[in-house]
């Protein structure tokens, strides 16, 4: 999300309480289930599944849980989830895109609309804010112990076709064109790097700064309620001064 790096978002999720971690496991499980349905249970041939397994592991989801989710999703009687996007405005016109994995469109749409209404925003029609965002491939390589050499990681990333590279405390963030994401990831894995996260994100082209105390409070609550919903897998917005 804007205002926070991808690595900070991952660390934030890692540091959740046990009860909140259960929700994170549920959300990642839905994404994995959708990937299995779409491309099969073998991560060697299903790139999306491979990325989600890496994401799950980075969030400390146990391997046994991941294996059970994949096995269950491969069964004929598994729940069919679908990916949905909802768009709207938070306080003072902050643009918000909500990605969800749901088995009930009516339930999820009703919940998301309620959150927008409750905290001074409103859910809009498809396309009302998506034009303010562009898709960007994002790869995260963890380096909490500082064992990796920044120059070597950067060189490997750029040679693999990355469009941008940034070093943060505890991680390296590699940006790519969406169409290059898998190729860059595979090249980095082949070079011996362990990928903590690999996905296409929505990056805003413009940002909104909130100054009113109530607006900031309501925007934080809107994000909190959205991210706490079991059906919501990701929230993108263009609030520049996000402070979780």
ABEGO torsion letter per residue (X at the ends): XBGBBAAAAAAAAAABBAAAAAAAAAAAAAAAAAAAAAAEABAAABAAAAAAAAAAAAAGBBAAAAAAAAAAAABAABBBBBBBBBBBBBBGGBBBBBBBBBABAAAAAAAAAAAAAAAGBBBBBBGAAAAABBBBBBBBBBBAAGABBAAAAAAAAAAAGBABBBBBBGBBBBBBBAAAAAAAAAAAAAAGBBBABBBBBBBBABBBBBABAAAAAAAAAAAAAAAABAABABBBBABAABBX
